[in-house]
């Protein structure tokens, strides 16, 4: 008789080890894939934020147009006037979803400084409909350019060169 029989490993042990190693290898490989493709994912996430930003700038622009209709064709020169006149509420509409300070707290007093958008202050009643009224602050989007709201009521994505030209020609009032 054999005094020390060799201990038997439980059945299925090899299958368990194989599955564990295989699963770990899969997740490691997938992680490497995601890291290598990360710039493409970032661009996709950024592209997904653009429609919300466009919606924000349209809402602010439409509030400006309502203000203009109520004030004898005079456009507001401060965003806070839109809130004071109940044309738009103080909400995250003033912060672009691509803004790195997305969690900033807006108050009536900090709106002008913390908003993600510039409001053009040097427009007159004679401004043509293709004149920009609201412009995003530069470099919020990883892509080149930003959203612009025009006096005529339309909003559009403009390239970085157009944005730079507009910023240079404006008397910009942050907010």
C-alpha positions in Angstrom: 0.0 0.0 0.0 1.1 3.5 -0.8 1.3 5.6 2.4 1.3 9.0 0.7 -1.1 9.1 -2.1 -0.6 12.1 -4.3 -3.3 14.8 -3.7 -5.8 15.0 -6.5 -6.5 18.4 -8.0 -10.2 19.2 -8.3 -11.8 18.5 -11.6 -12.1 21.5 -13.8 -9.1 23.3 -12.3 -7.4 23.5 -15.7 -10.5 24.9 -17.3 -10.8 27.6 -14.6 -7.1 28.6 -15.0 -7.4 28.7 -18.8 -10.5 30.9 -18.6 -8.9 33.2 -16.1 -5.7 33.7 -18.1 -7.7 34.0 -21.3 -10.0 36.7 -19.8 -7.1 38.6 -18.4 -5.3 38.5 -21.7 -8.4 39.7 -23.5 -8.9 42.7 -21.2 -5.2 43.6 -21.5 -5.3 43.5 -25.3 -8.5 45.5 -25.3 -7.0 48.1 -23.0 -4.0 48.5 -25.4 -6.3 48.8 -28.3 -8.3 51.6 -26.6 -5.2 53.5 -25.7 -3.9 53.3 -29.2 -7.3 54.5 -30.6 -7.8 57.1 -27.9 -7.3 60.2 -30.2 -10.1 58.9 -32.4 -12.4 58.4 -29.4 -11.6 61.9 -28.1 -12.6 63.3 -31.5 -15.8 61.3 -31.4 -16.7 62.5 -27.9 -15.9 66.1 -29.0 -18.1 65.8 -32.1 -20.9 64.5 -29.9 -20.7 67.7 -27.8 -21.0 70.1 -30.7 -24.8 69.8 -31.2 -25.5 70.6 -27.5 -23.1 73.6 -27.8 -24.9 74.7 -30.9 -28.2 74.4 -29.1 -26.9 76.5 -26.2 -25.7 79.3 -28.5 -29.1 79.2 -30.4 -31.0 79.5 -27.1 -28.9 82.5 -26.0 -29.2 84.0 -29.5 -33.0 83.6 -29.5 -33.2 85.3 -26.1 -31.2 88.2 -27.6 -33.6 88.4 -30.5 -36.6 88.5 -28.1 -34.8 91.2 -26.1 -34.3 93.1 -29.4 -38.0 92.9 -30.3 -39.0 94.2 -26.8 -36.4 97.1 -26.8 -37.0 98.9 -30.1 -34.4 97.0 -32.1 -31.6 97.4 -29.5 -29.6 94.3 -28.8 -28.4 93.6 -25.3 -24.7 94.4 -24.5 -24.5 92.1 -21.5 -25.7 88.5 -21.0 -27.0 89.3 -17.5 -29.6 91.6 -19.1 -31.2 88.5 -20.6 -31.6 87.0 -17.2 -32.8 90.2 -15.6 -35.5 90.5 -18.2 -36.5 86.9 -17.9 -35.6 86.1 -21.5 -33.5 83.1 -20.3 -32.8 81.5 -17.0 -29.5 81.3 -15.3 -28.5 77.7 -16.3 -25.9 75.6 -17.8 -26.9 77.0 -21.2 -24.1 79.5 -20.7 -21.4 76.8 -20.4 -20.3 74.9 -23.5 -20.2 71.1 -22.9 -16.6 71.2 -24.1 -15.5 73.8 -21.6 -12.8 72.3 -19.3 -14.4 74.2 -16.4 -17.8 72.5 -17.0 -18.6 72.3 -13.3 -18.2 76.0 -12.6 -21.0 77.6 -10.7 -22.6 80.5 -12.4 -24.3 83.3 -10.5 -25.7 86.5 -11.8 -22.5 88.3 -10.7 -20.1 85.8 -12.3 -22.0 85.2 -15.5 -20.1 87.7 -17.6 -16.7 86.3 -16.6 -17.5 82.5 -16.5 -19.7 82.1 -19.6 -18.3 80.1 -22.5 -19.6 82.7 -25.0 -18.8 86.2 -26.1 -21.6 88.7 -26.8 -20.8 91.3 -29.4 -21.3 94.7 -27.9 -20.6 97.1 -30.8 -23.6 96.3 -33.0 -26.1 98.9 -34.1 -29.7 98.6 -35.3 -28.4 98.7 -38.9 -26.4 95.4 -38.5 -26.9 93.0 -41.4 -28.4 89.6 -40.7 -25.0 87.9 -41.5 -23.2 89.8 -38.7 -22.1 87.5 -35.9 -23.8 88.3 -32.5 -22.5 85.5 -30.2 -19.2 83.7 -30.5 -17.7 80.8 -28.5 -14.6 81.5 -26.5 -11.5 80.2 -28.3 -10.1 76.6 -27.9 -13.1 75.1 -26.2 -13.4 72.4 -28.8 -10.5 70.1 -29.7 -11.4 70.6 -33.3 -10.5 73.8 -35.0 -13.3 76.4 -34.7 -16.5 77.0 -32.8 -20.2 77.9 -33.0 -21.4 81.4 -34.0 -24.9 82.9 -33.7 -25.7 85.5 -36.3 -28.0 88.6 -36.1 -30.3 87.0 -38.6 -31.1 84.2 -36.2 -29.0 81.4 -37.7 -26.2 79.5 -35.9 -23.3 77.7 -37.6 -20.0 76.1 -37.0 -17.1 78.3 -38.2 -13.5 77.3 -38.7 -10.7 78.5 -36.5 -9.5 81.1 -39.1 -13.0 82.7 -39.2 -13.2 82.6 -35.4 -9.8 84.4 -35.0 -10.8 87.0 -37.6 -14.0 87.7 -35.7 -12.4 87.9 -32.3 -9.8 90.4 -33.7 -12.5 92.6 -35.1 -14.8 92.7 -32.1 -14.8 94.7 -29.0 -15.2 91.5 -27.0 -17.1 91.5 -23.8 -16.5 88.2 -22.1 -20.0 86.9 -21.4 
